[in-house]
Amino acid sequence: MTMELAALKALRFDHVVTEDDVWNNDLSCHVDGLHPGVEAAVQENLDALRADGHHSSTGMVVEGELGVGKTQTLKWTQIQTQRRGGYFFLLYAIERGVPFHTQLLRSLRLDLEETRSGQRAQASRFVDDLAKRLKVAPLTDVGNGSRSLPRVAVEAIVSALPEHDTRLGSEYQDTLRALILLASPAPNDRKVGSVYLQGGQINETARRRWGFQTPVKSPSVLISEITRLLALSGPVVVAVDQIDALVKTMSSSPQAANVREQVIDLGHGLMDLHSRSRRTLIIVSCLPDSWEALVGTMVNSFADRFWRTQQLRNIPDPEIAERLVAQRFAIDYRRIGFHPDYGTWPVHPSAFRTSTDYTARRLIDRIRHHVKGCLNTGIPSELFDFAGERRGGQSPSALQTEFEKLAAAADVETILGTRSEDRVMPLLLGAALDAWIREHPTRADRFVRLEVKPERPAALHALLTSKSNASAWHFRVVTSVSPQPTTVRIKAAMDGFAGSADSRLYLIKAKPWPTGSPVASARRALRDAGGIEVDLDDADVRTFEALRQLMNRRPDGLEEWLRSHQPAGKTKLLRQILTDV
């Protein structure tokens, strides 16, 4: 293997930022200026909160379509918050059926207790900073290995607070005790603090030992007291990310009424946090449609509490795109000691003039496809144009001509042969769905086609799922014209169907189904289970077969041709099923 191929193989394209990534303080892949309006708004709010310890809370919305970098922006915000001596908390993905305050309190407690990126736990940092402000000994001076804290050390901080803040010192004593215990080096101390801060009942022995006056407080009260206590030390950021799946389900689930109640609970929880916290920046990160739907369920005053920043969009200019790619590649190239002629190799600098139609995620995905093609052929080549094919590749018109020839040559009768049904249909439908995903620039961020092995007997022939929620589309082709085999295939498809509220099962008729009571009974059961019958005509079969061959070979210029001609999306079958998706 040449050094160039080894370098291409070393490139990593796992660019989706996860919950754990938010706490990774490595900003080597962050590019300043990618979202300047949002970054400026975050910094201005943090600086204002840092300067004024009595500042009221502020709400803002970070919104944008899939792949623009919303969660990456939260990662950057987390680092900016810590640099200013503040405290960052993340509620990532709303859990169905669990009240908002319960979920948020759990996130606060965990994010206070966890030690991440080599830094001290936020609870420990807060308690020592507060002790310094109150002019009492910090826990680092009185802690002794993993031994329990002396009660006198806890009381020194608790008793000193009223002189600094009368209300907090008198009303929030138990929550402060729990925060101090959460910062203890002793596991048993931390357990007591953790139980209290999650709204649990601590035992009588622990209550007496540490002086707790109130045995239990509600999640909403604890959240208010925790954030107000933290505000004594520095600015607080509470980020709520990934609300989209819940909000979308509100309009598509048979349990829509219950989901709507939870969405309203989310809205009321955000309003409550805004009104009962101090010196806190509340960030909601979501798709634009999700925010509109949430606002639509709430009273008018809800939207007034949250400022909608400039929406995150595609990469603003070629220079930023070039820096984004160069910074990512530098990490992988440095690891193997590779020194390219220019930092973005194999993406030629001239290619970035066509990069502004891409989100950061889609840009990296486009490069990934190019690199994969180089590795498949064993020939390193440069990418000169994001909008078009590689040099030497086939033009869209040439690919269209080849596609038409392959479609005309397809042997429909052989493809629809009953014996080849379970072997061929997963390949055809899989290629068609893969092509459909690639035909639109945002679909790769929204959908994934799951692999269904071509085997006999098969319950399903293809499966498409949504990345943002539980939606799924199940496909099963039936080519039989005999009653018993047709009945068996319908029942097998129903057995392989997940049957969730957000799923659909499509039985695709390649030929007219036979009449008779067994088939009629199976069709009634199919309809009762929510299954849908659709037809497959010969023209679609020819298109799917041609796409199968092209997708297998992946000629240069395939991506551009798919987006310009959209052959899969034009088929009768996929238009009928996926038009409104």
C-alpha positions in Angstrom: 0.0 0.0 0.0 1.3 3.4 -1.0 1.8 6.1 1.6 -1.1 8.1 0.0 -3.5 5.2 0.3 -2.4 4.6 3.9 -3.1 8.3 4.6 -6.6 8.0 3.1 -7.3 4.9 5.2 -6.2 6.8 8.3 -8.8 9.5 7.8 -11.7 9.3 10.3 -15.2 10.5 9.4 -17.1 9.9 12.6 -18.3 13.5 12.6 -21.6 13.3 14.5 -21.2 15.0 17.9 -22.7 12.8 20.7 -23.6 13.6 24.3 -20.2 12.4 25.5 -18.5 14.6 22.9 -20.0 17.7 24.4 -17.8 17.2 27.5 -14.6 16.6 25.5 -12.6 19.8 25.7 -10.7 19.2 22.5 -11.4 22.1 20.2 -8.9 21.1 17.5 -11.7 20.5 15.1 -13.6 23.7 16.0 -13.6 26.4 13.3 -14.2 29.9 14.5 -16.6 31.8 12.3 -18.7 28.8 11.2 -21.7 30.2 13.1 -20.5 33.7 14.1 -23.9 35.1 15.1 -24.7 32.3 17.6 -21.1 32.3 19.0 -21.3 36.0 19.6 -24.7 35.8 21.4 -23.4 33.0 23.7 -20.3 34.9 24.6 -22.2 38.2 25.2 -24.7 36.4 27.5 -21.9 34.6 29.4 -19.9 37.7 29.9 -23.0 39.6 31.2 -23.9 36.8 33.6 -20.3 36.6 34.8 -20.2 40.3 35.5 -23.5 40.5 37.4 -24.1 38.0 40.1 -27.8 39.1 40.4 -28.5 39.0 36.7 -31.9 37.5 35.8 -32.0 34.4 33.6 -31.8 34.5 29.9 -33.3 32.0 27.3 -32.1 31.4 23.8 -32.8 29.0 21.0 -30.0 27.4 18.9 -31.9 26.1 15.9 -31.0 24.7 12.5 -31.5 21.7 10.2 -29.8 18.4 10.7 -26.0 18.4 10.3 -25.4 22.2 10.7 -23.6 21.7 14.0 -26.1 22.4 16.9 -24.6 19.9 19.3 -21.1 21.0 18.3 -22.1 24.5 19.3 -23.1 23.2 22.7 -19.7 21.6 23.1 -18.1 24.9 22.3 -20.5 26.6 24.8 -19.6 24.1 27.5 -15.9 25.0 27.1 -16.6 28.8 27.1 -18.7 28.4 30.3 -15.9 26.5 32.1 -13.3 29.1 31.0 -15.4 31.8 32.7 -15.7 29.9 35.9 -19.2 28.8 35.2 -21.2 25.6 35.4 -22.6 23.8 32.5 -25.4 21.2 32.4 -26.8 19.2 29.5 -30.2 17.5 29.3 -29.7 15.4 26.1 -32.8 13.8 24.5 -36.1 14.0 26.3 -37.2 10.6 27.6 -40.8 9.6 26.8 -43.1 9.4 29.8 -40.8 11.1 32.4 -41.6 14.6 33.7 -39.2 17.3 32.6 -38.2 18.4 36.1 -37.3 14.8 37.0 -35.1 14.4 33.9 -33.4 17.8 34.4 -32.7 17.2 38.1 -31.0 13.9 37.2 -28.9 15.7 34.6 -27.9 18.4 37.1 -26.9 15.9 39.7 -24.9 13.7 37.3 -23.1 16.7 35.7 -22.2 18.1 39.2 -20.8 14.7 40.3 -19.0 13.5 37.2 -15.3 14.1 36.6 -14.8 14.8 32.9 -11.9 15.7 30.6 -9.4 15.6 33.4 -11.2 18.4 35.3 -12.5 18.5 38.8 -16.1 17.7 39.3 -18.3 20.8 39.2 -19.7 20.2 42.7 -16.1 20.1 44.1 -15.1 23.3 42.3 -18.3 25.1 43.4 -17.9 24.2 47.1 -14.3 25.3 47.3 -15.1 28.5 45.4 -18.0 29.2 47.7 -15.9 28.5 50.8 -13.3 31.0 49.5 -15.9 33.6 49.0 -17.3 33.0 52.5 -13.7 33.1 53.9 -13.9 29.6 55.4 -11.6 26.6 54.9 -12.2 24.8 51.6 -12.8 21.1 51.5 -9.4 20.5 50.0 -7.9 21.7 53.3 -10.1 19.5 55.6 -10.6 16.4 53.4 -8.4 13.4 54.3 -8.2 10.9 51.6 -11.4 9.0 51.2 -12.5 9.6 54.8 -15.8 11.2 55.6 -15.9 15.0 56.0 -16.0 16.3 59.6 -19.4 17.8 60.4 -17.8 21.0 61.5 -16.4 21.5 58.0 -19.8 21.3 56.5 -21.4 23.5 59.1 -18.7 26.1 58.6 -19.8 26.7 55.1 -23.6 26.4 55.8 -23.5 28.8 58.8 -21.4 31.4 56.9 -23.8 31.7 54.0 -26.6 33.8 55.7 -24.1 36.6 56.2 -23.5 36.6 52.5 -27.1 36.0 51.3 -29.8 35.9 54.0 -32.5 34.2 52.0 -30.3 31.5 50.4 -28.6 30.9 53.7 -31.8 30.3 55.6 -34.0 28.5 53.0 -31.4 26.5 51.1 -29.4 25.1 53.9 -30.3 21.4 53.2 -29.6 21.7 49.5 -26.2 23.3 50.3 -25.4 20.5 52.7 -26.2 18.0 49.9 -23.9 19.8 47.5 -21.1 19.9 50.0 -21.5 16.1 50.6 -21.5 15.5 46.8 -18.1 17.2 46.7 -16.7 15.0 49.5 -13.9 12.5 48.8 -15.8 9.9 50.8 -18.1 7.7 48.7 -20.6 7.4 51.6 -20.9 11.2 51.9 -21.4 11.5 48.2 -24.1 8.9 48.3 -26.1 10.9 50.9 -25.7 14.1 48.9 -26.7 12.3 45.7 -29.8 10.8 47.1 -31.0 14.1 48.5 -30.3 16.0 45.3 -32.3 13.5 43.3 -35.3 14.1 45.5 -34.9 10.8 47.4 -35.5 10.0 51.1 -32.3 9.8 53.1 -32.3 7.7 56.2 -32.8 9.0 59.7 -29.2 8.3 60.7 -27.9 10.4 57.9 -30.4 13.2 58.6 -29.3 13.5 62.2 -25.6 13.2 61.4 -25.5 16.0 58.9 -28.3 18.2 60.2 -30.9 18.0 57.4 -34.1 19.7 58.4 -36.3 18.8 55.4 -36.3 15.1 54.5 -37.5 15.5 50.8 -37.9 18.3 48.3 -39.6 18.2 45.0 -37.5 18.2 41.7 -38.6 21.7 40.7 -37.6 23.1 44.1 -34.3 21.4 44.1 -33.5 22.6 40.6 -34.3 26.2 41.6 -32.2 26.0 44.7 -29.2 24.3 43.0 -29.0 26.8 40.2 -29.4 29.8 42.6 -26.7 28.4 44.9 -24.3 27.9 41.9 -25.0 31.4 40.8 -23.2 32.6 43.9 -20.0 31.4 42.3 -20.4 32.0 38.6 -22.7 31.9 35.5 -24.8 28.8 35.0 -25.7 27.3 31.6 -28.5 24.7 31.2 -28.7 23.2 27.7 -31.6 21.1 26.5 -30.8 19.2 23.3 -32.6 16.7 21.1 -36.2 17.5 21.8 -37.1 16.9 18.2 -38.2 13.2 18.5 -40.7 14.0 21.2 -42.2 17.0 19.5 -42.5 15.2 16.2 -44.3 12.3 17.8 -46.9 14.7 19.1 -48.5 14.8 15.6 -47.8 11.3 14.4 -48.4 9.0 17.3 -51.7 7.3 18.3 -50.8 8.4 21.8 -50.6 12.0 20.6 -52.7 13.4 23.4 -50.2 11.9 26.0 -47.3 13.1 24.1 -48.8 16.6 23.8 -49.1 16.7 27.6 -45.4 15.9 27.9 -44.5 18.6 25.4 -46.6 21.1 27.4 -44.8 19.8 30.5 -41.5 20.5 28.8 -42.6 24.1 27.9 -43.8 24.7 31.5 -40.6 23.3 32.9 -38.5 25.7 30.7 -40.6 28.6 31.8 -40.3 27.6 35.4 -36.5 27.3 35.1 -36.4 30.7 33.5 -38.4 32.4 36.2 -37.0 30.6 39.3 -33.3 30.6 38.5 -30.7 33.4 38.6 -27.7 34.2 36.5 -28.6 31.3 34.2 -28.4 31.0 30.4 -31.0 28.4 29.2 -30.3 27.1 25.7 -32.8 25.0 23.8 -31.2 23.2 20.7 -33.6 21.9 18.1 -34.9 21.8 14.6 -36.8 25.0 13.6 -40.0 23.0 13.1 -39.7 21.6 16.6 -39.4 25.0 18.2 -42.4 26.2 16.2 -44.4 23.2 17.4 -43.4 23.7 21.0 -44.3 27.4 20.9 -47.6 26.5 19.4 -48.6 24.4 22.4 -47.8 27.2 24.9 -49.2 30.5 26.0 -47.9 33.6 24.2 -45.6 34.6 27.0 -43.5 31.4 26.6 -41.9 32.6 23.3 -41.1 35.9 24.9 -38.7 34.3 27.3 -36.5 32.7 24.6 -34.6 34.7 22.1 -34.2 33.0 18.7 -30.7 33.5 17.5 -29.7 33.6 13.9 -30.5 30.1 12.6 -27.5 27.8 12.0 -27.1 27.3 8.3 -24.7 25.9 5.7 -21.0 26.7 5.7 -20.9 30.5 5.2 -17.8 30.8 3.0 -15.1 28.7 1.2 -12.3 29.7 3.5 -14.1 28.4 6.6 -14.9 25.1 4.8 -11.2 24.7 3.9 -10.1 25.4 7.5 -12.7 22.9 8.8 -11.4 20.1 6.6 -7.7 21.0 7.1 -8.0 20.9 10.9 -9.8 17.5 10.8 -7.3 16.0 8.5 -4.3 17.4 10.3 -5.1 15.2 13.4 -5.2 12.0 11.4 -2.2 12.8 9.2 -0.1 13.8 12.2 -0.9 10.4 13.8 0.8 8.5 11.0 3.5 11.0 10.1 2.0 11.9 6.7 2.9 15.3 5.2 0.6 16.2 2.2 1.4 18.8 -0.3 -1.5 20.9 1.1 -3.5 20.4 4.2 -6.8 19.4 2.7 -5.4 16.7 0.4 -7.1 14.9 -1.4 -9.6 17.7 -1.6 -8.0 20.3 -3.9 -8.3 24.0 -2.6 -10.2 24.9 -5.7 -13.0 22.5 -4.7 -14.0 24.7 -1.8 -15.5 27.3 -4.1 -18.5 24.9 -4.4 -18.7 24.1 -0.6 -21.2 26.7 0.6 -24.2 24.6 -0.4 -23.2 22.1 2.2 -23.7 21.7 6.0 -20.5 20.7 7.8 -21.8 17.2 8.2 -22.7 16.8 4.5 -19.4 18.3 3.4 -17.5 15.7 5.4 -19.8 12.9 4.1 -19.1 14.0 0.5 -15.4 13.8 1.2 -15.9 10.4 2.8 -17.5 9.0 -0.3 -14.6 10.3 -2.4 -12.1 8.7 -0.1 -14.0 5.5 -0.1 -13.9 5.5 -3.9 -10.2 6.0 -3.9 -9.7 3.1 -1.5 -12.0 0.8 -3.5 -10.0 1.4 -6.7 -6.6 1.6 -5.0 -5.9 4.8 -6.9 -5.6 8.1 -4.9 -7.2 11.0 -6.7 -8.0 14.6 -5.9 -11.5 16.0 -5.5 -11.8 19.2 -7.5 -15.5 20.0 -7.3 -18.0 19.3 -4.5 -20.9 20.0 -6.9 -19.7 17.7 -9.7 -17.8 14.6 -10.5 -14.1 13.9 -10.1 -11.9 14.6 -13.1 -12.1 11.7 -15.4 -15.5 10.6 -14.1 -18.6 10.2 -16.1 -20.8 13.2 -16.7 -24.4 13.2 -15.5 -25.6 12.9 -19.1 -23.3 9.9 -19.7 -24.6 8.2 -16.6 -28.2 8.9 -17.6 -27.5 7.2 -20.9 -26.0 4.2 -19.2 -28.9 4.0 -16.7 -31.4 4.0 -19.5 -29.6 1.1 -21.3 -29.4 -0.9 -18.1 -33.1 -0.3 -17.4 -34.1 -1.3 -20.9 -32.0 -4.5 -20.7 -33.5 -5.6 -17.4 -35.3 -9.0 -17.5 -38.4 -8.3 -15.5 -39.9 -11.8 -15.7 -36.7 -13.3 -14.3 -36.4 -10.7 -11.6 -40.0 -11.3 -10.5 -39.6 -15.1 -10.6 -41.2 -16.5 -7.4 -38.1 -18.5 -6.6 -35.8 -15.5 -6.8 -38.1 -13.2 -4.7 -36.3 -13.5 -1.4 -32.9 -13.4 -3.0 -33.3 -10.5 -5.4 -35.8 -8.1 -3.8 -33.7 -7.1 -0.8 -30.9 -6.1 -3.3 -33.3 -4.2 -5.6 -35.2 -2.4 -2.8 -32.0 -1.7 -0.9 -30.4 -0.1 -3.9 -33.5 2.0 -4.6 -33.7 3.3 -1.0 -30.0 4.0 -0.9 -30.4 6.0 -4.2 -33.4 7.8 -2.8 -31.5 8.9 0.3 -28.6 10.2 -1.8 -30.9 12.1 -4.2 -31.6 14.9 -1.7 -28.8 16.8 0.3 -30.5 16.4 3.7 -31.8 12.8 3.6 -28.5 11.3 4.6 -28.8 13.2 7.8 -32.3 12.1 8.4 -32.6 8.5 7.2 -30.8 5.2 7.1 -31.5 2.1 5.2 -31.0 -1.0 7.4 -29.5 -4.1 5.8 -31.8 -7.0 5.1 -30.0 -10.1 4.0 -31.3 -11.8 0.9 -32.3 -15.2 2.3 -35.1 -17.6 2.3 -37.6 -17.5 3.8 -37.6 -13.7 4.3 -40.2 -11.8 6.5 -39.1 -8.4 5.0 -37.2 -7.3 2.0 -36.2 -3.7 3.0 -36.3 -1.4 6.0 -35.9 2.4 6.1 -35.7 4.2 9.5 -35.5 7.8 10.7 -32.4 8.9 12.6 -34.4 11.5 14.7 -37.3 9.3 16.0 -38.8 5.8 15.9 -40.3 6.1 12.5 -39.7 3.1 10.2 -40.9 1.9 6.8 -41.1 -1.9 6.3 -41.2 -3.4 2.8 -42.2 -6.9 1.5 -42.6 -7.8 -2.1 -45.0 -10.7 -3.0 -44.6 -12.1 -6.5 -46.7 -15.3 -6.0 -49.9 -15.9 -7.9 -51.0 -18.9 -5.9 -53.3 -18.7 -2.8 -51.2 -20.6 -0.3 -47.8 -19.1 -1.0 -49.4 -15.6 -1.1 -51.1 -16.2 2.3 -47.8 -17.5 3.8 -45.9 -14.4 2.6 -48.5 -11.9 3.9 -48.5 -13.6 7.3 -44.6 -13.8 7.4 -44.4 -10.0 6.7 -46.8 -9.3 9.5 -44.8 -11.5 11.9 -41.6 -9.6 10.9 -43.3 -6.2 11.3 -42.3 -4.3 14.5 -45.8 -2.8 14.7 -44.9 0.4 16.6 -47.0 3.5 16.3 -44.4 5.2 14.1 -43.9 2.3 11.8 -45.6 1.4 8.5 -45.7 -2.0 6.7 -46.0 -2.0 2.9 -47.0 -5.2 1.1 -45.9 -4.7 -2.5 -47.8 -6.6 -5.2 -45.7 -7.4 -8.2 -48.6 -9.3 -9.7 -52.4 -9.4 -9.0 -53.0 -11.4 -5.9 -55.2 -14.5 -6.1 -58.8 -14.4 -4.8 -60.2 -16.8 -2.3 -60.9 -16.9 1.4 -57.3 -17.6 2.7 -55.8 -14.7 0.9 -58.8 -12.4 1.7 -58.6 -13.3 5.4 -54.8 -12.5 5.4 -55.4 -9.2 3.7 -58.1 -8.2 6.2 -55.6 -9.1 9.0 -53.0 -7.0 7.2 -55.3 -4.0 7.0 -56.3 -4.4 10.7 -52.6 -4.3 11.7 -52.1 -1.1 9.8 -50.5 -2.7 6.8 -50.8 -1.1 3.3 -51.0 -2.7 -0.1 -49.2 -1.0 -3.0 -48.5 -2.1 -6.6 -45.1 -2.6 -8.3 -45.1 -2.0 -12.0 -42.6 -3.2 -14.6 -41.1 0.3 -15.1 -40.2 0.5 -11.4 -38.6 -2.9 -11.5 -36.4 -1.8 -14.5 -35.4 1.3 -12.6 -34.5 -0.6 -9.5 -32.4 -3.1 -11.4 -30.5 -0.4 -13.2 -29.9 1.4 -9.9 -28.7 -1.8 -8.3 -26.0 -2.2 -10.9 -24.9 1.4 -10.8 -24.9 1.5 -7.0 -22.8 -1.6 -6.9 -20.3 -0.2 -9.3 -20.4 3.4 -7.9 -18.9 5.2 -11.0 -17.4 8.6 -10.6 -20.1 11.3 -10.8 -22.9 9.0 -9.4 -23.7 11.3 -6.5 -24.2 14.3 -8.8 -26.3 12.3 -11.3 -28.6 11.0 -8.5 -29.2 14.5 -7.2 -29.8 16.0 -10.7 -32.0 13.2 -12.1 -33.5 11.6 -8.9 -34.5 8.3 -10.6 -35.5 6.5 -7.4 -37.8 9.4 -6.3 -39.5 9.4 -9.6 -40.6 5.8 -9.4 -44.3 5.3 -8.9 -43.7 3.1 -5.8 -41.5 5.5 -3.9 -43.6 8.5 -4.9 -46.6 6.8 -3.4 -44.9 5.8 -0.1 -42.3 8.6 0.6 -43.6 11.8 -1.1 -44.5 13.4 2.3 -41.6 12.1 4.3 
